[in-house]
Amino acid sequence: VLTTDSNGLISCVNLVEVKSGVVNITEGAPVTVSFNSAFSSNPYCTVSVDLSGSGSATEGFAWFTNAPNTTAITIKWKDTGGVYTENIMWICTDAGNP
């Protein structure tokens, strides 16, 4: 059963849990995303920069500033030009956790 909360976070009940979203980040300013409900164990997560027109950057990369935990992730991003604001997409799951 899939459920979606008011922030657009999607969870899969009784199977694996998946949470995803998009945050708008200005380069150099880390953003913490808090999950509406905690994972039962630390999730596996990935992050990607949307360079399709959400801002002015033409290249760059995003990363987690620390290991994802059961309640939150913190994301930062960097480009090779000026200071830009871009959409950063993220997804986390507990699939594969014992």
N, C-alpha and C positions, 0 to 999 in steps of 0.2 A: 504494500500500500504506500503510495507516494503522497506526501503532504507538503504544502507550501505555506510558509508563514507570511506575515505582513511585509517583511523585507525582501521577499522573493527567494528566501532560502528553502531549498528542497531537501526533504528527508525521506528515507525509505524505511518503513517500519517493519520490524521483525525479520529483516534480511541483512542488509548492510546499511550503514548510514552514510549519506552523501550530503554535503553542504557546499554551496557555491555562491559566488556573487561577483560584483564589479564595484570597485571603489575608485574614486577620483583622487589621485595623489599628486601633489606638487613635489618635484624633485628635491631630495634632501630632507623631506619631512616624513618621518615614519608614521604609518597609520595602523592602529590596532583595530582588528575586527573581532568583536566578541560574539560567540555563537549564542543563539537563543536558548539552546539546550546543550549540555555538555556531552561529548563523546564518552564512551565507557572506558576508552584507553586513548593514548595519544594517536592522532590520525596521521595518515600519509597525505601530504598536500603538494600542490604545484601552483605556480603563479606565472602569468604571462602579461606582457605589455601590449595593449591595443594600439597599434600604430596605423590603423586604418582611417584615421581622421578625427579621433577624439580630441586631439590637441595639435601642437605644431612640431613635435619631435619627429625625426625620420629614422632614428635608431636608438636603442637603449636596452636595458635589462632590469629586471626586478628580482628581489630576493627576500627571504624571511630573515629578520634580524636576529632571531633565535629559533630554537626548535619549536614547531607547533605543539601546543598542549591541548588538553581536553576542553578548554573553555575559550581559547583565543589564538589568533595568529597576528603577527606584526610584520608589515610589509614596507619595504623601501624601494625606491627606483632611481636609476641614473641614466642620463643620456650623454651623448658626446658633444652636444652643443650648449646652448644657453639653459636657463632654468625654465622647464616646461611643466605643465600639468597634463597628465594623461590618465585614461582609464586603465586600471590594472584588474585583470580577471584572475580569480582564484577558485580552486576546488579542493575539497578535503574529503577523505573517506576513511572508514575503519575496516574496509575490505582487506582481508589478508591477515588481520590481527587474530591471534588464537582466541 
